[in-house]
Amino acid sequence: MNGLRYLNLSGQAQVLSRGELRLRGRFCRLFGEPVLWALEHPDYRRQRVMVIAPHADDAELAAYGLYSQADETWIVTLTAGEIEAEHYQQMGLGKVEAARLKGRLRAWDSIAVPRWAGVPEAHCVQLGYFCLQLAAMQASPAQSVGSREADLSDTRLFRQMNPFALPGDVDGAPTWNNLLADLRELLLRAQPEVIVLPHPSLDPHPDHVCAQQAVLEALTGLEWQPTLLGYANHLHDNDRWPMGDTGAGIALAPVFDSATPLHPFCLVLSAAQQRDKAMALAMMHDLQPRAPFKRRLRRGLQRLLAGRAGSPYGENEFFRKAVRRHELFWRL
């Protein structure tokens, strides 16, 4: 298909400057004179970084390479991710029991897995709000919105491993007001220079959209305003992006809002850093169960017809999409 394409040449500066970079098209041809865009950024790894994860594993999918190298890192996970616990129901548990077990496991993941990257336990916080309920909380900020599947209206079951108390621990109410109070307390405590959070227009998952909006609301009126880097773990109607195989580069995502300028920042990961990221993802309980038959069939057809290779690190599609030589962010 004809059109404008952007090739991500991050990490190729030396061969490019020597005039030794060669591009070879596969099933495509280049027409016209290409334009080279060079974007400068500070080294965000030398700053205090806070990663906002709507669910356990979002921080690792989007930013393991960045947060594992940062001078100081905080990981803040907003929800327990307790729903869609069919895998645990197969163990003989009822729906409520399975959801609570899944939430406890993912809460553990959110606290424990960042230790693999050297993030101190004191900088890992699980807020314990309920999956896919942030939008309802936002619509009625003072109203408690319980879990869809775990029969819970108290967040404190999933907050027990936190290193310190937060405002929402007083009553455990799953309200938007408590979420904002928790976030504001964490911002004042950590005073991050960089916040990594879901991109408002590229990542359409409702919890991701609300997570970004909650952080912006919590930042209102603070004396300092950190740099915001957006990420996209989900894309509009496209579960194939980024295209390509494990270890490959990441092309820029399709643009869905022409009114929003995109200023990309790309971090290059070594093979060893990619392996460590893959192992962090493998520890996440939500990426361990086998994919449904329909998804496995579709993946088989993609391998047969499009030559798509599987990931050596795991069956879940996120091992292919997230373990790359690039981590891509957009400065907001």
KAVEN-V276262 format. One record per residue. N is the residue number from 1. RES is the residue in one letter. D_FIRST is the distance of its C-alpha to the first C-alpha in Angstrom with 1 decimal. Layout:
n:N res:RES d_first:D_FIRST
n:N res:RES d_first:D_FIRST
This chain:
n:1 res:M d_first:0.0
n:2 res:N d_first:3.8
n:3 res:G d_first:6.5
n:4 res:L d_first:9.8
n:5 res:R d_first:10.5
n:6 res:Y d_first:14.1
n:7 res:L d_first:15.7
n:8 res:N d_first:19.0
n:9 res:L d_first:21.6
n:10 res:S d_first:24.6
n:11 res:G d_first:27.4
n:12 res:Q d_first:26.5
n:13 res:A d_first:28.8
n:14 res:Q d_first:31.4
n:15 res:V d_first:29.4
n:16 res:L d_first:27.3
n:17 res:S d_first:30.6
n:18 res:R d_first:31.9
n:19 res:G d_first:29.0
n:20 res:E d_first:28.4
n:21 res:L d_first:24.9
n:22 res:R d_first:22.5
n:23 res:L d_first:18.8
n:24 res:R d_first:17.3
n:25 res:G d_first:13.7
n:26 res:R d_first:13.1
n:27 res:F d_first:10.2
n:28 res:C d_first:8.7
n:29 res:R d_first:10.4
n:30 res:L d_first:11.9
n:31 res:F d_first:12.5
n:32 res:G d_first:15.5
n:33 res:E d_first:18.2
n:34 res:P d_first:17.4
n:35 res:V d_first:19.7
n:36 res:L d_first:21.7
n:37 res:W d_first:22.9
n:38 res:A d_first:26.1
n:39 res:L d_first:27.6
n:40 res:E d_first:31.2
n:41 res:H d_first:32.7
n:42 res:P d_first:36.2
n:43 res:D d_first:36.7
n:44 res:Y d_first:36.6
n:45 res:R d_first:38.2
n:46 res:R d_first:41.4
n:47 res:Q d_first:41.7
n:48 res:R d_first:42.8
n:49 res:V d_first:39.7
n:50 res:M d_first:39.7
n:51 res:V d_first:36.9
n:52 res:I d_first:36.6
n:53 res:A d_first:35.6
n:54 res:P d_first:35.4
n:55 res:H d_first:36.0
n:56 res:A d_first:37.3
n:57 res:D d_first:34.5
n:58 res:D d_first:32.4
n:59 res:A d_first:34.1
n:60 res:E d_first:33.5
n:61 res:L d_first:29.8
n:62 res:A d_first:29.0
n:63 res:A d_first:31.7
n:64 res:Y d_first:33.9
n:65 res:G d_first:33.3
n:66 res:L d_first:34.2
n:67 res:Y d_first:37.2
n:68 res:S d_first:38.6
n:69 res:Q d_first:39.0
n:70 res:A d_first:40.2
n:71 res:D d_first:43.8
n:72 res:E d_first:44.4
n:73 res:T d_first:42.3
n:74 res:W d_first:42.7
n:75 res:I d_first:40.8
n:76 res:V d_first:41.2
n:77 res:T d_first:40.0
n:78 res:L d_first:40.3
n:79 res:T d_first:40.4
n:80 res:A d_first:41.8
n:81 res:G d_first:38.8
n:82 res:E d_first:41.3
n:83 res:I d_first:39.5
n:84 res:E d_first:37.7
n:85 res:A d_first:40.4
n:86 res:E d_first:40.3
n:87 res:H d_first:40.4
n:88 res:Y d_first:43.8
n:89 res:Q d_first:45.0
n:90 res:Q d_first:44.6
n:91 res:M d_first:47.4
n:92 res:G d_first:49.7
n:93 res:L d_first:49.4
n:94 res:G d_first:49.3
n:95 res:K d_first:46.5
n:96 res:V d_first:48.3
n:97 res:E d_first:49.5
n:98 res:A d_first:46.1
n:99 res:A d_first:44.5
n:100 res:R d_first:47.3
n:101 res:L d_first:47.0
n:102 res:K d_first:43.2
n:103 res:G d_first:43.8
n:104 res:R d_first:46.6
n:105 res:L d_first:44.5
n:106 res:R d_first:41.6
n:107 res:A d_first:44.1
n:108 res:W d_first:45.5
n:109 res:D d_first:42.1
n:110 res:S d_first:41.5
n:111 res:I d_first:44.8
n:112 res:A d_first:45.1
n:113 res:V d_first:41.7
n:114 res:P d_first:41.5
n:115 res:R d_first:44.8
n:116 res:W d_first:42.8
n:117 res:A d_first:41.3
n:118 res:G d_first:44.8
n:119 res:V d_first:44.5
n:120 res:P d_first:48.1
n:121 res:E d_first:48.9
n:122 res:A d_first:50.3
n:123 res:H d_first:46.9
n:124 res:C d_first:45.2
n:125 res:V d_first:45.6
n:126 res:Q d_first:44.7
n:127 res:L d_first:45.2
n:128 res:G d_first:45.2
n:129 res:Y d_first:43.7
n:130 res:F d_first:42.1
n:131 res:C d_first:38.6
n:132 res:L d_first:36.6
n:133 res:Q d_first:39.7
n:134 res:L d_first:39.0
n:135 res:A d_first:37.7
n:136 res:A d_first:40.9
n:137 res:M d_first:42.9
n:138 res:Q d_first:41.3
n:139 res:A d_first:42.0
n:140 res:S d_first:45.7
n:141 res:P d_first:46.5
n:142 res:A d_first:50.1
n:143 res:Q d_first:49.5
n:144 res:S d_first:49.2
n:145 res:V d_first:46.2
n:146 res:G d_first:46.9
n:147 res:S d_first:44.8
n:148 res:R d_first:43.0
n:149 res:E d_first:44.2
n:150 res:A d_first:46.8
n:151 res:D d_first:49.5
n:152 res:L d_first:49.9
n:153 res:S d_first:50.5
n:154 res:D d_first:51.5
n:155 res:T d_first:49.2
n:156 res:R d_first:51.9
n:157 res:L d_first:51.4
n:158 res:F d_first:48.2
n:159 res:R d_first:49.6
n:160 res:Q d_first:52.5
n:161 res:M d_first:51.1
n:162 res:N d_first:50.5
n:163 res:P d_first:52.6
n:164 res:F d_first:54.1
n:165 res:A d_first:54.6
n:166 res:L d_first:52.4
n:167 res:P d_first:53.2
n:168 res:G d_first:51.6
n:169 res:D d_first:54.0
n:170 res:V d_first:56.9
n:171 res:D d_first:56.0
n:172 res:G d_first:52.8
n:173 res:A d_first:51.4
n:174 res:P d_first:47.7
n:175 res:T d_first:47.3
n:176 res:W d_first:45.0
n:177 res:N d_first:48.1
n:178 res:N d_first:48.9
n:179 res:L d_first:45.3
n:180 res:L d_first:45.5
n:181 res:A d_first:48.9
n:182 res:D d_first:47.8
n:183 res:L d_first:44.9
n:184 res:R d_first:47.1
n:185 res:E d_first:49.8
n:186 res:L d_first:47.3
n:187 res:L d_first:45.9
n:188 res:L d_first:49.4
n:189 res:R d_first:50.4
n:190 res:A d_first:47.5
n:191 res:Q d_first:46.7
n:192 res:P d_first:43.2
n:193 res:E d_first:41.7
n:194 res:V d_first:38.1
n:195 res:I d_first:36.9
n:196 res:V d_first:33.8
n:197 res:L d_first:32.6
n:198 res:P d_first:29.7
n:199 res:H d_first:27.3
n:200 res:P d_first:28.1
n:201 res:S d_first:24.6
n:202 res:L d_first:22.3
n:203 res:D d_first:24.7
n:204 res:P d_first:25.6
n:205 res:H d_first:28.2
n:206 res:P d_first:31.3
n:207 res:D d_first:33.7
n:208 res:H d_first:31.4
n:209 res:V d_first:31.2
n:210 res:C d_first:35.0
n:211 res:A d_first:35.7
n:212 res:Q d_first:34.1
n:213 res:Q d_first:36.0
n:214 res:A d_first:39.2
n:215 res:V d_first:39.1
n:216 res:L d_first:38.6
n:217 res:E d_first:41.5
n:218 res:A d_first:43.6
n:219 res:L d_first:43.0
n:220 res:T d_first:44.3
n:221 res:G d_first:47.5
n:222 res:L d_first:47.6
n:223 res:E d_first:49.0
n:224 res:W d_first:46.0
n:225 res:Q d_first:42.3
n:226 res:P d_first:40.2
n:227 res:T d_first:36.7
n:228 res:L d_first:34.1
n:229 res:L d_first:31.2
n:230 res:G d_first:28.6
n:231 res:Y d_first:26.8
n:232 res:A d_first:24.4
n:233 res:N d_first:25.4
n:234 res:H d_first:23.7
n:235 res:L d_first:20.4
n:236 res:H d_first:19.8
n:237 res:D d_first:18.8
n:238 res:N d_first:17.2
n:239 res:D d_first:19.5
n:240 res:R d_first:17.1
n:241 res:W d_first:16.8
n:242 res:P d_first:17.6
n:243 res:M d_first:15.5
n:244 res:G d_first:17.4
n:245 res:D d_first:21.0
n:246 res:T d_first:24.4
n:247 res:G d_first:25.4
n:248 res:A d_first:21.9
n:249 res:G d_first:20.9
n:250 res:I d_first:19.4
n:251 res:A d_first:16.4
n:252 res:L d_first:16.9
n:253 res:A d_first:16.4
n:254 res:P d_first:14.2
n:255 res:V d_first:16.5
n:256 res:F d_first:18.1
n:257 res:D d_first:21.0
n:258 res:S d_first:20.4
n:259 res:A d_first:24.2
n:260 res:T d_first:24.6
n:261 res:P d_first:24.3
n:262 res:L d_first:23.1
n:263 res:H d_first:25.3
n:264 res:P d_first:24.3
n:265 res:F d_first:26.9
n:266 res:C d_first:26.2
n:267 res:L d_first:29.0
n:268 res:V d_first:28.9
n:269 res:L d_first:30.7
n:270 res:S d_first:32.5
n:271 res:A d_first:32.5
n:272 res:A d_first:35.9
n:273 res:Q d_first:34.7
n:274 res:Q d_first:31.8
n:275 res:R d_first:34.3
n:276 res:D d_first:36.6
n:277 res:K d_first:33.9
n:278 res:A d_first:33.1
n:279 res:M d_first:36.8
n:280 res:A d_first:37.1
n:281 res:L d_first:34.4
n:282 res:A d_first:36.2
n:283 res:M d_first:39.3
n:284 res:M d_first:37.7
n:285 res:H d_first:39.1
n:286 res:D d_first:36.1
n:287 res:L d_first:33.8
n:288 res:Q d_first:36.3
n:289 res:P d_first:36.5
n:290 res:R d_first:34.5
n:291 res:A d_first:31.3
n:292 res:P d_first:31.6
n:293 res:F d_first:31.1
n:294 res:K d_first:28.1
n:295 res:R d_first:26.3
n:296 res:R d_first:27.6
n:297 res:L d_first:26.3
n:298 res:R d_first:22.8
n:299 res:R d_first:22.9
n:300 res:G d_first:24.3
n:301 res:L d_first:21.5
n:302 res:Q d_first:18.9
n:303 res:R d_first:21.1
n:304 res:L d_first:21.4
n:305 res:L d_first:17.9
n:306 res:A d_first:15.8
n:307 res:G d_first:18.7
n:308 res:R d_first:19.3
n:309 res:A d_first:22.8
n:310 res:G d_first:25.4
n:311 res:S d_first:27.3
n:312 res:P d_first:30.7
n:313 res:Y d_first:32.1
n:314 res:G d_first:31.9
n:315 res:E d_first:30.3
n:316 res:N d_first:29.1
n:317 res:E d_first:25.4
n:318 res:F d_first:26.5
n:319 res:F d_first:27.8
n:320 res:R d_first:24.2
n:321 res:K d_first:22.7
n:322 res:A d_first:25.7
n:323 res:V d_first:27.3
n:324 res:R d_first:25.3
n:325 res:R d_first:26.3
n:326 res:H d_first:25.3
n:327 res:E d_first:26.5
n:328 res:L d_first:24.5
n:329 res:F d_first:26.3
n:330 res:W d_first:26.1
n:331 res:R d_first:29.3
n:332 res:L d_first:30.3
